[in-house]
Amino acid sequence: MRKVSEVGSIQPVEDFVSMLARRDSDEWVPKAIREMKKTITDLLDSSYKGNTYDKAMACLNALRKGCVEHEVSFFFTFCFQNLFSVVPALLL
């Protein structure tokens, strides 16, 4: 598995999974979660007629799975609640 230090926009799910798998620091899991949340928000912000919704949903699914696997489901709940505060503004 390649060592990734940030969640990029090309392969965000793969980058997120790679960051979660890193064991050289305790900071990778929280950093991966923060960056995935930002990536999801960016995908929704930059969507044109829903063209990035599939990728955003794949990222959201990966975020949920990663949070559950690392026993930090409260991070997912927090991120999900924050996304709900952003989404209505995007749909206007």
DOLO-473596 format. One line per 3 residues: their letters; for each residue x, y, z of C-alpha. Coordinates in pm, whole numbers, plus 32768, in hexadecimal, padded with zeros to 4 digits. Layout:
a> X/Y/Z ~ ...
END
This chain:
mrk> 8000/8000/8000 ~ 8084/8155/7FA7 ~ 80CC/8257/80B2
vse> 7FE0/8379/8089 ~ 7FEB/84B7/8158 ~ 7EAE/8561/80DC
vgs> 7D5C/8511/8044 ~ 7D6A/8586/7EDD ~ 7C52/85CE/7DE9
iqp> 7CAE/84C5/7CE5 ~ 7C97/838B/7DBE ~ 7C0F/8407/7F0A
ved> 7B8B/82B6/7F84 ~ 7CD4/8205/7F3E ~ 7D9A/8320/7FDF
fvs> 7CB9/8317/8112 ~ 7CDE/819E/8139 ~ 7E59/81BC/8113
mla> 7E6D/82C9/821C ~ 7D9C/81FB/830E ~ 7E86/80D3/82D9
rrd> 7FBC/8197/833C ~ 8048/813C/8490 ~ 8171/8227/84A9
sde> 80A9/832D/856D ~ 7F68/8348/8636 ~ 7F0E/847F/8570
wvp> 7EBA/83D1/8426 ~ 7D58/8367/8482 ~ 7CDD/84BF/84F6
kai> 7D92/8568/83D5 ~ 7CFA/8477/82D8 ~ 7B9F/84B5/8366
rem> 7BC9/8630/835D ~ 7C49/8625/81F8 ~ 7B38/853B/8181
kkt> 7A30/8620/8216 ~ 7ACD/8745/815C ~ 7ADE/867A/801B
itd> 796C/8623/8033 ~ 7912/878F/806F ~ 79EE/87FD/7F4B
lld> 794D/86FA/7E65 ~ 77F3/8778/7EC2 ~ 785D/88E4/7E9F
ssy> 78F3/88AE/7D46 ~ 77DA/87D7/7CBE ~ 773A/883E/7B77
kgn> 75E1/87A3/7B54 ~ 7647/868A/7C3E ~ 7778/8618/7B78
tyd> 7844/85D3/7CB4 ~ 7730/8541/7D8C ~ 7796/83D6/7D48
kam> 78FC/841D/7DB3 ~ 7884/84DB/7EE7 ~ 77A3/83B6/7F46
acl> 78C4/82C0/7F1D ~ 7994/83A0/7FFF ~ 787D/83B3/80FF
nal> 785E/8236/8100 ~ 79D7/8210/812B ~ 79D5/830F/8244
rkg> 78C3/8252/82FB ~ 7971/8103/82CD ~ 7AC1/818E/833D
cve> 7A2C/8230/8473 ~ 797D/80EF/84D6 ~ 7AB4/8019/849B
hev> 7B8A/8103/856D ~ 7A7E/811C/867A ~ 7A4F/8292/8652
sff> 78EB/8293/85D2 ~ 78AC/83D7/8691 ~ 798F/8483/858E
ftf> 78AA/840B/8479 ~ 7774/8483/8533 ~ 7814/85D7/8567
cfq> 7884/85F0/83FB ~ 7731/857F/837C ~ 767C/8684/844F
nlf> 7766/8792/83CD ~ 772A/8725/8266 ~ 75B4/8748/8299
svv> 75EA/88B2/82F8 ~ 76A7/88E9/81AE ~ 75D0/8822/80BA
pal> 7490/88F7/80C6 ~ 7559/8A2B/8063 ~ 75E5/896D/7F39
ll> 748F/8907/7EBD ~ 7406/8A6B/7EAB
END
